Amino acid sequence: MRILVTNDDGLTSEGIQVLASVLRRDHEVWVVAPSTNRSGVSHGISMTDPLQFRPFGEREYSCSGLPVDCSITGSLGIMPTRPDLVLSGINRGANMGTDIVYSGTAAAARQAVFSGLRGIAVSLVAEEDPFFWEPLACFVRDNLATLVSLCSADCFVNINAPSRQEYRGVRMTNVSRRNYRDSIVMHDGPDGNKYSFFHGGIIETDGDENSDWRAVEDGYVSVSCIYAHPVSIPVADVPSFRI
């Protein structure tokens, strides 16, 4: 299989390097990833400035832009032919539930669907050591055909796993709701401008026994199928509007 691997943590992050290394044993792997950490950029895209792609060894490039830029240009410009799959990760930290809205990792997989390709996002739910990348990379490699079969023209696959050497199993899950309790601190600068500083809060998660969050908490690999395209909600009682 011809695979484009990308992420939002940057080309030098351990997660993407381990994943690419494991997949190269059986597949043709191309790596196109941001030159620096681009976490939390969601589905941002560079539309006015040119992008720089710097080679780092065979079939490996850093990109001056965002994860979605890597997904688009990697599959349509860097690679000689379109990939069979865009694989985004392994991300350092969770991309569960509401995280998917903000995640550059998820966005790269979503963009694959927009481009008519299969997309899979992979995240290790850990913020500090120990980071067990290899078990998750091997899970993806050993189950790649099954994971690809879950992809469609409307959906990408989102994987989250606890950082552990052995998993209790795999669960197909729905998505949880996350409340981040973040805050902003404002300061008046000596230059007359205002400056804001972001402070991340304690994340509160609401999810039932079938949620991605519960699966990871229980020691399972969570696999979710995520709609890439916006879905409107039908309104039963259409209100009257004034024009």
C-alpha positions as CSV (number, residue, x, y, z in Angstrom):
1,M,0.0,0.0,0.0
2,R,1.2,3.6,-0.8
3,I,0.7,5.7,2.4
4,L,1.2,9.4,3.1
5,V,2.0,9.9,6.8
6,T,1.6,13.3,8.4
7,N,0.8,14.9,11.8
8,D,0.4,18.1,13.7
9,D,3.2,17.6,16.2
10,G,6.0,18.2,13.6
11,L,8.3,16.0,11.5
12,T,10.8,15.3,14.3
13,S,8.1,14.1,16.8
14,E,8.7,10.6,18.1
15,G,5.1,9.5,17.3
16,I,5.3,10.0,13.5
17,Q,8.8,8.6,13.3
18,V,7.9,5.4,15.0
19,L,4.7,5.0,13.0
20,A,6.5,5.6,9.7
21,S,9.3,3.2,10.7
22,V,6.9,0.4,11.5
23,L,4.8,0.8,8.3
24,R,7.9,0.9,6.1
25,R,8.5,-2.8,6.8
26,D,5.4,-3.6,4.6
27,H,4.4,-0.5,2.7
28,E,5.6,2.4,0.6
29,V,5.6,5.3,3.0
30,W,6.0,9.0,2.3
31,V,6.2,11.4,5.2
32,V,5.2,15.1,4.8
33,A,4.8,16.8,8.2
34,P,4.9,20.4,9.6
35,S,8.4,21.8,10.3
36,T,7.2,22.8,13.8
37,N,4.5,21.9,16.2
38,R,1.1,22.9,14.8
39,S,-1.2,21.4,17.5
40,G,-4.7,22.9,17.7
41,V,-4.7,24.5,14.3
42,S,-7.9,22.6,13.3
43,H,-8.6,22.7,9.5
44,G,-6.5,25.7,8.8
45,I,-5.0,26.0,5.3
46,S,-2.4,28.3,3.8
47,M,-3.9,30.2,0.9
48,T,-1.8,33.3,0.3
49,D,1.8,32.4,1.1
50,P,3.9,29.8,-0.8
51,L,4.9,26.7,1.2
52,Q,8.4,25.4,1.6
53,F,9.1,21.6,1.5
54,R,12.5,20.6,2.8
55,P,13.8,17.1,2.1
56,F,14.9,15.0,5.1
57,G,16.0,11.7,3.7
58,E,14.2,9.4,1.2
59,R,10.5,10.2,0.8
60,E,10.5,12.5,3.8
61,Y,9.8,16.2,3.8
62,S,9.1,19.0,6.3
63,C,6.4,21.6,5.4
64,S,6.4,25.2,6.5
65,G,2.6,25.1,6.6
66,L,-0.2,23.3,8.5
67,P,-1.3,19.7,8.7
68,V,-4.0,20.2,6.0
69,D,-1.3,21.7,3.7
70,C,0.7,18.5,4.2
71,S,-2.3,16.4,3.4
72,I,-3.1,18.3,0.2
73,T,0.3,18.9,-1.2
74,G,1.8,15.7,0.0
75,S,-0.8,13.7,-1.8
76,L,-1.2,15.9,-4.9
77,G,2.2,17.4,-5.3
78,I,5.0,15.7,-3.5
79,M,4.1,12.1,-4.2
80,P,4.4,11.0,-7.8
81,T,0.9,9.3,-7.6
82,R,-2.0,9.7,-5.2
83,P,-1.7,7.6,-2.0
84,D,-4.0,4.8,-1.1
85,L,-4.3,6.2,2.4
86,V,-3.5,9.4,4.4
87,L,-2.4,8.4,7.9
88,S,-2.2,11.2,10.5
89,G,-0.3,10.6,13.7
90,I,0.7,9.2,16.0
91,N,-0.3,12.3,17.9
92,R,1.0,13.0,21.4
93,G,-2.2,13.4,23.4
94,A,-5.9,12.6,23.0
95,N,-8.1,13.5,20.1
96,M,-11.3,12.3,21.5
97,G,-14.8,13.8,21.2
98,T,-14.7,17.5,21.0
99,D,-11.0,17.5,20.6
100,I,-11.6,16.5,17.0
101,V,-12.9,20.0,16.2
102,Y,-9.6,21.6,17.2
103,S,-7.2,18.8,16.1
104,G,-4.8,19.3,13.3
105,T,-4.2,15.6,13.4
106,A,-7.9,14.9,12.7
107,A,-8.0,17.7,10.1
108,A,-5.3,16.0,7.9
109,A,-7.4,12.8,7.9
110,R,-10.6,14.8,7.2
111,Q,-8.9,16.6,4.3
112,A,-8.1,13.2,2.8
113,V,-11.8,12.5,2.6
114,F,-12.4,15.9,1.0
115,S,-9.7,15.0,-1.6
116,G,-11.4,11.6,-2.4
117,L,-8.9,9.6,-0.4
118,R,-9.0,7.4,2.7
119,G,-8.1,9.1,6.0
120,I,-7.1,7.7,9.4
121,A,-6.1,9.7,12.5
122,V,-4.1,8.1,15.3
123,S,-3.5,9.5,18.8
124,L,-1.8,8.2,22.0
125,V,-3.7,9.4,25.1
126,A,-0.7,10.5,27.1
127,E,0.8,13.9,28.0
128,E,3.9,12.7,29.8
129,D,6.2,9.6,30.1
130,P,5.9,6.8,29.5
131,F,5.0,7.1,25.8
132,F,4.5,3.6,24.4
133,W,4.4,4.4,20.7
134,E,5.4,1.0,19.3
135,P,2.3,-1.0,20.4
136,L,0.0,1.6,18.8
137,A,2.0,1.7,15.6
138,C,2.0,-2.1,15.4
139,F,-1.8,-2.1,16.0
140,V,-2.3,0.1,13.0
141,R,0.1,-1.9,10.9
142,D,-1.5,-5.3,11.8
143,N,-5.0,-4.1,11.3
144,L,-4.5,-1.7,8.4
145,A,-6.8,-3.6,6.0
146,T,-9.6,-3.6,8.5
147,L,-9.1,0.1,9.4
148,V,-9.1,1.0,5.7
149,S,-12.3,-0.9,5.2
150,L,-14.0,1.4,7.7
151,C,-13.1,4.5,5.7
152,S,-15.6,5.9,3.2
153,A,-16.4,8.8,0.9
154,D,-18.0,10.5,3.9
155,C,-16.0,9.3,6.9
156,F,-12.5,9.1,8.3
157,V,-11.4,6.8,11.1
158,N,-10.3,8.2,14.4
159,I,-8.2,6.0,16.7
160,N,-7.3,6.7,20.3
161,A,-5.3,4.4,22.6
162,P,-3.9,4.5,26.1
163,S,-0.2,4.5,26.6
164,R,0.5,1.0,27.6
165,Q,2.4,-2.0,26.3
166,E,-0.7,-4.3,26.0
167,Y,-4.3,-3.4,25.3
168,R,-7.4,-5.1,26.7
169,G,-9.0,-5.2,23.3
170,V,-10.6,-2.9,20.7
171,R,-13.9,-1.1,20.9
172,M,-15.9,0.7,18.1
173,T,-17.0,3.9,19.8
174,N,-19.0,7.0,19.6
175,V,-17.6,10.4,20.5
176,S,-17.6,12.0,23.9
177,R,-18.1,15.7,24.9
178,R,-15.2,17.6,26.4
179,N,-15.3,20.7,28.6
180,Y,-11.8,22.3,28.7
181,R,-12.2,24.8,31.5
182,D,-9.6,27.0,29.8
183,S,-9.0,30.6,30.7
184,I,-7.5,33.8,29.2
185,V,-5.3,36.2,31.1
186,M,-5.2,39.8,29.7
187,H,-2.4,42.3,30.1
188,D,-2.0,45.9,29.0
189,G,1.4,46.3,27.3
190,P,3.7,49.3,27.6
191,D,3.2,49.9,23.9
192,G,-0.5,50.6,24.5
193,N,-1.7,47.3,23.1
194,K,-3.6,44.5,24.9
195,Y,-2.1,41.0,25.1
196,S,-3.8,37.7,26.0
197,F,-2.3,34.6,27.3
198,F,-4.0,31.2,27.0
199,H,-4.1,28.9,30.0
200,G,-5.3,25.3,29.6
201,G,-7.7,24.0,32.2
202,I,-8.6,20.6,33.6
203,I,-10.6,18.7,31.0
204,E,-14.0,17.3,32.0
205,T,-15.3,14.5,29.8
206,D,-18.9,13.4,29.4
207,G,-19.2,10.0,27.7
208,D,-21.3,6.9,28.1
209,E,-20.0,3.3,28.2
210,N,-19.8,3.3,24.4
211,S,-17.7,6.5,24.1
212,D,-14.1,6.9,23.0
213,W,-13.2,8.3,26.4
214,R,-14.6,5.3,28.3
215,A,-12.8,2.8,26.0
216,V,-9.4,4.4,26.6
217,E,-10.0,4.7,30.3
218,D,-10.8,1.0,30.4
219,G,-7.6,0.1,28.6
220,Y,-9.0,-0.4,25.1
221,V,-8.1,1.0,21.7
222,S,-11.0,3.2,20.6
223,V,-11.9,3.2,16.9
224,S,-14.5,5.8,15.7
225,C,-15.9,6.6,12.3
226,I,-16.2,10.4,12.0
227,Y,-18.3,12.2,9.4
228,A,-16.0,14.5,7.5
229,H,-18.8,16.6,5.9
230,P,-21.1,19.0,7.7
231,V,-24.5,17.5,8.5
232,S,-27.5,19.8,8.9
233,I,-30.2,19.1,11.5
234,P,-33.8,19.0,10.2
235,V,-36.1,21.4,11.9
236,A,-39.6,20.0,12.6
237,D,-41.4,23.3,13.2
238,V,-40.0,25.8,10.7
239,P,-40.1,29.3,12.2
240,S,-41.5,32.4,10.4
241,F,-38.8,34.8,9.3
242,R,-39.3,38.4,8.4
243,I,-37.7,39.8,5.3
